[in-house]
Amino acid sequence: MSVTLQTQKTLRFYQAIIPIIISVFGVYLTIGIAFGVLPSFVQNNLGYGSLIVGLAIGLQSLSTLLTRAYSGKITDTKGAKKSNLIGVILAIIAGFAYMLAFLFQENTGLSLGVLLFARLIHGVGESFLVTGALTWGIGLVGNKNSGKVMTWNGIAMYAGIAIGAPLSIGLSSNFGVFPAFVLIILMPFISWIATAKLPSLAIDKDHIRTPFYKVIGAISGQGFSLAFSSLAFGCIASFIALFFTERNWGDASLAFMVFGVCYVVTRVFFASFPDKYGGYKIALISLLIEIAGQLLIWSSTSKTMAILGCGLTGIGFSLVFPALGVLAIKKVKPQMRGTALGAYVAFVDLSLAIAGPLAGVIAAWFTYQSVYLFGSISCMLAILILMFNNKK
């Protein structure tokens, strides 16, 4: 009887969460496509250097960061379903802006301006989508499953990036960047359809909202640890393709793929670990593995070593978000879950917003390989912050 009951609970969990996972995957596939195609487009088609590449990549995360408070407010006051839908629509608009940047590429200044606008819109869309999706999922399946919801949303996010990046690299290598930008326009429609029939959450309109700055203060320890750990991922997303090109190792499709596969497989098999064993222990182990991965890329003398480093980084980074998130979500009331999740994820945005430009400066002053020493040091800082907050 207990086995049957557990099976029913599991089925209800996945019936609620799968549409949201598909929705997140569809939009993050567009983000992965952009990661794969934009560095070469900015450098080769428009003729700009590594600093502008980093700016173009990081700008999306900056706009996501700056709109987290507003997306959290809309999610708590207007509903997670509405927030999710706004994110999907903005992703479609961003796709059309990317297409305009392609059409205007003969005028490099205008094209870059339109491209940066697309990155801003894409980032705002990401802000609404993720805040809505996480709040929606936890609201549907309960706070006790918050770690699993974050884990599966993370699978959708980074699977989208891991598939989208090599897909766009392959498309642009064989057919140019046009098909990649077409996919960015089309994929959010799948996200839209997936969640159309999913029920909305009840909204507590009488709840007195805690100011956003107080919510950030409550979860800042976990947030800063997450931010420093995310810099390593930002280093891979921004410059692994150019690092491979510099070393004449061919395109970096396999590196993106290995990172994504390792990330997703770790989450699939260990999704329950943060809820089961505690966020602190899982975060600490994950960060140590992430450091090993970054150091392996930094010291790599072959393509194989670099790809293995990407794989280790994926394994390590995989459970950092849900592990720290389990710790963070306990610090707020359920009525403020959207705002808290928006604040928590904002630390990832902060990290990725500065990762591109910082890595660009390091690459310009030193080498692309030195970027990954920077990534390993940032993960070490994440461990120190985690330990400091655990003692409080």
N, C-alpha and C positions, 0 to 999 in steps of 0.2 A: 504493500500500500504506500509506504514511504517512498519507494523507488518511483512509483507512478506519479505521486505528488511532486516529487523533485523533477521528473520529466516534464510535467505540465508547467511548472514554474520556469524551467529552462526554455520551453517552447514560447511561453508568453514573453519572456525576456527578449528572445530573438525576433519575434513577431513585431515587437515595439521598436527594436533598435535597428533592424536591417534596413528599413526605408531611410532612416537617418544616416546610416553608414553609406548607403548608395549616394545620397545627396551630397555628403561631404566629399566622397571620392570623386564625384563628377566635377566639382569646383576645384579640388586640389589637383586633379589631372591637368586642368588649365594652368595652375600655378607651376606644376612640374614642366609642362610644355614651355612656359615662359623661361624657366630656369635653363632649360636646355638650349633654346634658340637665341635668347637675347644677348649673351656674351659675344657670340660670333657675329650677330647682326650689328651690334654697336661697334665692334672692333673692325670687322671686315667690310660691311656694307656702308656704315656711316663714317668710319675712319677715326674713331676716338680711342683713347688709351685705357689702361687698366683702372685708373681712378674713376673714370666715367662709367665703366662697366660696373664697378662696385657701387657707385651712386644709383645707377639704374636698378640694380638688384635690390639694394637696401631700401630704396624709397618706398616700395610696397609695404615693407614691415613698419616703416616710420608712420605711414598713413594709418595702418592698422592700429598701431600703438596709440595714436592721438585720438582715435574714435572708440576705443574700448569703453570708456566711461559712458559715452552716449549709447553705444550698442547694448551695454549692460542695463542702462535705464529703460531703453525701449523694450528689452526682453522681459524685465520685471513688471513693467507697467502696461505694455501692449500685447505681450505674449511671445513665447519662444517661436511659435510657428510663423508669426509675422516677421520676426527678426531674421529667421532662416530664409524666408522668401525674398526679403530685401537684399540679402547677400547674393542670392542667385541672380537676381535682376542686374545688380551692379557688375557681376562677373560677365554677363552678356554684353553690357555697355563697354566694359574694358576690352572685350574681344574686338568690337568694332573699332575702338580707338587704336588698337595694335594694327589692325588692317589699314587704317588711315596712315599710320606711321610708315608702313611698307609702301603704300602708294606714293607718299611724299618723299621717299628716300633720296631722290635726286637733289632736293633741298635739305642738306643734312641738318642744319639748325632747326628748321621747322619740323622735320621728322623726329629729331631728338625731343623737341618740346612736346609733341603729340604723344611720343612714347612715354615720357615721364608722367604726363597726364594719365595715360592708361595705367601706369604703375600705381598712381595715387588711387584711382577708382578701384582697381583690383584689390588694393589693400583694404579699403573701406568695406568692400564686399566680403573679404575674408573675415573682418572683424565681426560683422553681423552674422555671418554664416556659422562660425565656430561657437560664438557665445550662444546663439539660438540653439544650435545642435546639441551642445553639452547640457544646457539647461533643460531642453526638451527631453532628452534621453533620460537624465537623472529623475526628472519629474514623472516620467511614465513608469519607470521600473523601481524607483525608491532609492533613498540615500545610501542604503546598505550595499547597493551595487554601483556606487559612484566610481570606484576604481575600475571596474569592468567597463563601464560606459566610457570613461576617459581612455582606457586601453583600446577599445574597438574604434572609437573616433580617431585615435592616433594612428591605428592601422590604416584606416581610410585615408587620412591625411598624407601619410608618408608613402603609402602604396601609390597614391595618385602622383606624388612627386617622383617616386622611383620608376614608375612606368612612363610618366609624361616626359621626363627629361630625355631618356634614351630614344623614346619614340620621336620626339621633335628633332633630336640630333640626326637620327636616321632619315627622317623626311627631308630636313633641310639639306643634308648631304647629297641626296638623290634628286630632289625635286625643287629645292629652294625653300624659303621660309613661308611662302604663301599658304601651303596646306596646313602648316602648324597653326597659323593665325586663324584659319577657317575652323579648325578643331576647337580653338579657344572660344569661338562664338557658339558652336553647336553643343558642346558637352554640358553646359549648365542647364539646358532644356531637360536632360535626363534627370538632373537633380530636382528640377521643378516637378516633374511627373512622379518621381519616386515617393515624395511625401505629401502629395495632393490630398490623399484620403486619410492621412494620419490625424488622430484627434488632437485638438488644442488642449492646453493646460488651463486650469482655472487660475484666475488672477486675483490676488488679495489686494484690492484697491484701498483698503483701510489701514494697511500696514504703514507705519512711519519709517521712511527710508533712512538708513544710515548713510551719512555723506561718503562719497567715493574715496576721499583721502583717508578716512578712518578704516575703510575696508582694505585699502592698500596697506595701511599700517599693520593691520591684523595679520595679513598673509605675506608681508614683505620678506621675512626670512626665507620661506620656501620659494618666493618669487625670485629673489636675487640668486639663489642657488640654481634655480632653473635657467635664469638668464645667462649665467656664466657657462653652464653646461651646453646651452644652445649655440654658443659661439662656435663650437667645434663643427656642428652641423652647417652653420653659416659659411664656414671656411670651405667645406666640401661643395656646397651648393654654388658658391661664387667663383671658385678658382680651380677646382679639380680638372675641369675641361682644358683650361689654359695651361695648367701644369703638365698634363699629358702631352699637349701639343708642343710645349717647350722641350720636353724630353724625347720627342719623336716616337711616342708610344701609341700613336693612333688616337682615335676618339675615345672619350671617357665613358661611353655607354655602359660598358661592363662594370665600371666603378660605381656608377649610379645604381645599376641593377643589383649589384652585390650588397651595397649599403641597404637598399630597400628590401631585398629578400631577407637579409639578416634581421633587419628591424621588424618586419612583419612576422617572420617565423618566431622570433623571441616573444612578441606580444601574443601570438596565437597560443603558444604552449605554456606561457607563464602569465597569462592575463589575470589570474586570481591571486598572484603572489603579493601585490601591495595590500590588498584587503586581508589576506591570510596571515602574512608574516610581519606586516607593518611597513609603513612608508620609509622610515629612517633606514632600516637595514637594507632594503631593496635599493634605495637611492644610493647608498654608500657603495655597495657592490657594483652597481651599474656605472657609477662615475669612475671607479678604478679601471673597469674594462674600457671605458671610453678614452681614458688617458692613454692606455696601452695602444689603442688604435691610432690615435693622433701621433704618438711618438713613432709608430711603425711607418706611417706615411712620411713623416719628417726625415726619418733615417733611410728611406727606401732607396735602393740602388737598382731596382727593376720594377717593371710594370706589375708583376705578381705581388711583390711586397706592398706596393701602394694599394692594390685592390684588396689585399688581405687587411690592410689598415682601415680601409673604408668599411669592410665587413665587421671588424671589431668595433669600430665607432658606431655602426648601426645597432649591434647587439647591446652595447653600453647605453646608448642614448634612448633605446626603445622604452625602457621602463622608468626613466627618470621623471617624465611628465606625470604619469599616473601615481607613482610613488610619492612624489612631493605634493601632488594634488590631493591625495587622501589626507595628508596632514593639513593642507590648507582649508579644505572644505569643512573640516570639523570646527573651524574657528568662527563660522558665521551661522546665522539663522536661515532656515529654508527659504523664507521670503526674500532674502538677499542673495540667493544662490547665483542668479544671473549676473549681478554686479560683481560678486566675488570671483566667479569664473572669468568674467571679463577682465578684472584686475589681475588675476593670476596669469592668464594667457598673455596679458599685456607685457609681462616680463620677457616672454619669448619674442614678442614684436620688438621690444627695446633691443634685445640681443641681436636679432637678425638685421635690424635697421642700422646698427653700428658695425656689424660684422663685415658687411661688404666694403664700406669705405675704409675701415681699419685694416682689413686684409689687403685692400688695394694699395694703401700707403706702405704696408710692410713689403708687399710684392715689388713695389716700385723702388724701394730703398735697398732691398736685399734680393730675395728670389721667391718664386712661387712656393718652393718647398718650405721656406722658413715660416710661411703662413701656418703650418701645422704644428710647429713648436709653440706658436702663439695659442693655437687651439688647445694644446695639452695643458699649458699654464692656466688657461681660463678654467678648465675642468678641475685643476688642483685648487683654485680659489673657490669653486663651487663646493668642494669637500670641506674646506675650512669654514665656510658660511653655514653649511649643514651641521657640522659639529658644534659650532658656537650656539646655534639656535636650539640644538637638542639639549644643551646644558641649562637653558633658561627654565 
